[in-house]
């Protein structure tokens, strides 16, 4: 059995799910998701997230404590019990607890025998490249786009559309997120736009962002541009992701959300631009985060 700790936002949860499934396939076993940390609401200096994988056509297995946590909140109780059980199993040699100490691809994990508990971010396609087709199928969307968004999606399908994603939000306002990751900056988007317009004759840009006013003020594409903020999808974040995947080309932020949009995009001749500086923290390496076929500027 492979068990994985699910945490972070939608993009991070997708990485975790994909790796757990790939490792389970390699070990010829099943996998399950531990949501106890994700759902725990004990006050602490993080941005609380919800379980987001329900937007996709998957039917995952959850740990017993996770199923309880989904029905009834009990701050620290499920989380504490889950941690204690995981540690006890590790000490007893029943289940190996693997904590990602450093961002990157660690192929040695695939050699671990027996049951495994995974705790980390696992942000690399190298972890699930072996089951790429299955992952793409799993991350198909349950709900259809609304009629308004379908019209936008049709425009994306007809043109040399470019999805340009700008993430600011907590990268600017949260001290921890700003220090470790941080906003990539206006210059990155200027370099990316220069690269795109030299290779795409008539691009049509679709700007997705949590800070549309900043984008309108600072991004000058010189071509047809549509700005798509949170108001388009309301609470249905996954409609933004689905729309993004319909574009032909991508300029992504240092964000797992736009990473997945670009990765799931499947139109021929796709160009993906990603930032060279993925992390602000110099101790964090991004060499395994960005696929080799993508262009870093």
C-alpha positions in Angstrom: 0.0 0.0 0.0 1.1 3.5 -0.8 -0.3 6.3 1.3 0.4 10.0 0.6 -0.1 13.1 2.6 -2.3 15.6 0.6 -1.6 19.2 1.2 -1.3 22.6 -0.5 -3.5 24.0 -3.3 -5.0 22.2 -6.3 -1.8 22.0 -8.3 0.2 20.5 -5.4 -2.5 18.0 -4.7 -2.4 17.0 -8.4 1.4 16.3 -8.1 0.9 14.3 -5.0 -1.9 12.2 -6.4 0.0 11.5 -9.7 3.2 10.4 -7.8 1.2 8.2 -5.4 -0.5 6.4 -8.4 2.8 6.0 -10.3 4.6 4.5 -7.3 1.6 2.2 -6.6 1.7 1.0 -10.2 5.4 0.4 -9.9 4.9 -1.6 -6.7 1.8 -3.4 -8.1 -0.3 -2.3 -5.1 -3.0 0.2 -4.2 -2.7 3.8 -3.0 -4.8 6.0 -0.7 -4.9 9.7 0.2 -4.3 11.1 3.7 -6.3 14.4 4.1 -5.8 14.9 7.9 -3.3 17.7 7.5 -5.1 19.3 4.7 -8.5 19.4 6.5 -7.1 20.4 9.9 -8.0 23.9 10.9 -5.9 24.4 14.0 -4.7 28.1 13.9 -1.3 28.4 12.3 0.6 30.6 9.9 -0.5 29.0 6.6 -3.1 29.5 3.9 -5.8 26.9 4.6 -6.8 24.8 1.5 -9.6 22.5 0.7 -9.6 19.1 -1.0 -9.7 19.9 -4.7 -9.3 16.6 -6.5 -13.0 16.0 -6.6 -13.1 18.2 -9.7 -11.6 15.4 -11.7 -12.9 12.0 -12.9 -11.2 10.0 -10.3 -12.4 7.8 -7.4 -9.5 7.8 -4.9 -9.3 5.8 -1.7 -9.0 7.7 1.5 -7.6 6.7 4.9 -10.1 6.0 7.6 -9.1 9.2 9.6 -9.5 11.2 6.4 -13.0 10.0 5.9 -13.8 11.0 9.5 -12.2 14.4 9.0 -14.4 15.0 5.9 -17.5 14.4 8.0 -16.7 16.0 11.3 -14.1 18.6 12.2 -11.9 17.9 15.2 -8.8 20.2 15.3 -5.6 18.4 16.0 -7.3 15.1 16.8 -7.2 13.3 13.4 -4.0 15.0 12.5 -2.3 14.0 15.8 -3.5 10.4 15.6 -2.5 10.1 11.9 1.0 11.4 12.7 1.4 9.1 15.7 0.3 6.0 13.8 2.6 6.9 10.8 5.6 7.3 13.1 4.8 4.1 15.0 4.5 2.1 11.8 7.8 3.5 10.6 9.6 2.6 13.8 8.0 -0.9 13.8 9.1 -1.5 10.2 5.5 -1.9 9.1 5.4 1.1 6.8 8.3 3.2 5.6 7.8 7.0 6.1 9.4 9.0 3.3 9.8 12.7 3.8 10.9 14.9 0.9 13.8 16.7 2.4 14.9 18.5 -0.7 12.9 19.6 -3.8 13.8 17.4 -6.8 13.4 14.0 -8.4 14.5 11.2 -6.1 14.3 7.9 -8.1 15.6 5.8 -5.2 12.1 6.0 -3.7 10.9 3.5 -6.4 13.3 0.9 -4.9 11.8 1.0 -1.4 10.2 -2.3 -0.5 6.9 -2.8 1.3 4.3 -0.2 2.4 5.2 3.5 2.0 3.9 6.7 3.5 4.9 9.8 1.4 5.1 13.3 2.8 6.3 16.0 0.4 5.5 18.1 -2.7 6.9 15.8 -5.4 6.9 18.5 -8.1 8.3 16.8 -11.1 6.8 15.0 -14.1 9.6 12.5 -13.7 7.7 10.9 -10.9 4.7 10.0 -13.1 6.1 10.0 -16.6 5.7 6.3 -16.8 1.9 6.6 -16.5 1.4 9.9 -18.3 -1.6 8.7 -20.3 -3.4 7.6 -17.2 -2.6 10.8 -15.4 -4.0 12.8 -18.3 -7.2 10.7 -18.3 -7.5 11.1 -14.5 -7.3 14.8 -14.7 -10.2 15.2 -17.0 -13.0 17.4 -15.6 -16.2 16.2 -14.2 -18.4 19.2 -14.8 -18.8 20.9 -18.2 -17.9 24.5 -18.7 -20.7 27.1 -18.3 -22.1 28.5 -21.5 -20.2 31.8 -21.0 -16.9 30.0 -20.6 -17.6 27.7 -23.5 -17.7 30.8 -25.8 -14.2 31.8 -24.5 -13.0 28.3 -24.9 -14.1 28.3 -28.6 -12.0 31.4 -29.2 -9.0 29.7 -27.6 -9.5 26.7 -29.9 -9.7 28.8 -33.1 -6.7 31.1 -32.7 -3.0 30.9 -31.9 -4.1 31.4 -28.3 -1.6 32.0 -25.6 -2.4 31.4 -21.9 -0.5 33.9 -19.8 -0.8 33.2 -16.1 0.2 35.8 -13.5 0.2 34.8 -9.8 0.7 37.5 -7.3 -1.7 37.1 -4.2 0.2 35.4 -1.4 3.4 35.6 -3.4 3.3 39.3 -2.6 1.3 39.5 0.6 2.4 36.5 2.6 6.0 36.9 4.0 6.8 33.2 4.0 5.5 32.6 0.4 7.3 35.8 -0.8 10.6 34.7 0.8 10.5 31.1 -0.5 8.8 31.5 -3.9 7.9 35.1 -4.7 6.4 36.9 -7.6 8.5 36.4 -10.8 8.3 40.1 -11.8 7.3 42.2 -14.7 10.6 41.7 -16.6 9.9 37.9 -16.8 6.7 38.5 -18.7 8.3 41.0 -21.0 11.0 38.5 -21.9 8.4 35.8 -22.4 6.2 38.0 -24.6 9.2 38.9 -26.7 10.0 35.2 -27.2 6.4 34.4 -28.1 5.8 37.2 -30.6 8.9 36.2 -32.6 7.6 32.7 -33.1 3.8 33.0 -33.2 2.7 35.3 -36.1 -0.7 36.4 -34.7 -1.0 35.5 -31.1 -4.2 36.1 -29.1 -3.5 36.4 -25.4 -5.7 35.2 -22.5 -4.4 36.6 -19.2 -5.4 34.6 -16.1 -4.6 36.1 -12.8 -5.5 36.8 -9.2 -4.5 40.4 -9.8 -6.2 41.6 -13.0 -5.7 45.3 -12.2 -1.9 44.8 -12.0 -2.0 42.9 -15.3 -4.0 45.6 -17.1 -1.6 48.2 -15.9 1.7 46.4 -16.6 1.3 44.0 -19.4 1.3 45.4 -23.0 1.1 42.5 -25.5 0.5 44.6 -28.6 -2.1 42.0 -29.7 -5.7 41.0 -28.9 -5.8 40.3 -25.2 -8.5 39.1 -22.9 -8.2 39.3 -19.1 -9.8 36.5 -17.1 -10.1 37.0 -13.4 -11.7 35.0 -10.6 -15.1 36.6 -11.3 -15.5 34.5 -14.5 -15.6 31.2 -12.6 -16.6 32.3 -9.1 -15.8 29.5 -6.7 -15.3 27.0 -9.5 -11.5 27.3 -9.7 -11.3 24.2 -12.0 -13.1 26.1 -14.8 -10.1 28.4 -14.9 -7.8 25.5 -15.2 -9.9 23.8 -17.9 -10.0 27.0 -19.9 -6.3 27.4 -19.6 -5.7 23.9 -21.0 -7.6 24.9 -24.1 -4.9 27.4 -25.2 -2.2 26.4 -27.7 0.8 28.1 -26.1 1.6 29.0 -22.5 3.5 31.6 -20.4 3.3 30.2 -16.9 4.1 31.6 -13.5 6.2 29.8 -10.9 3.0 28.2 -9.9 1.9 24.5 -9.8 -1.5 25.6 -11.0 -0.3 27.0 -14.3 2.3 24.2 -14.5 -0.6 21.8 -14.8 -2.5 23.9 -17.3 0.5 23.8 -19.6 1.2 20.1 -19.0 -2.4 19.2 -19.7 -2.5 21.4 -22.8 -2.3 19.0 -25.8 -2.5 21.0 -29.0 0.2 20.3 -31.6 3.2 22.7 -31.7 2.7 23.8 -28.1 5.2 26.3 -26.8 5.6 26.6 -23.0 7.6 29.5 -21.4 8.6 29.1 -17.7 10.6 31.3 -15.4 14.3 30.5 -14.9 13.9 31.6 -11.3 11.2 29.3 -9.9 12.1 29.9 -6.2 13.3 33.0 -4.4 15.0 30.8 -1.8 18.5 29.9 -3.3 18.5 26.7 -1.4 15.6 25.4 -3.4 16.4 23.8 -6.8 13.9 23.8 -9.7 16.0 21.7 -12.1 13.5 18.8 -11.9 10.3 21.0 -11.7 10.2 22.3 -15.3 10.1 19.6 -18.1 13.1 19.7 -20.5 10.9 20.5 -23.5 9.8 23.8 -22.0 11.7 27.1 -22.5 13.0 29.0 -19.5 13.6 32.7 -19.7 
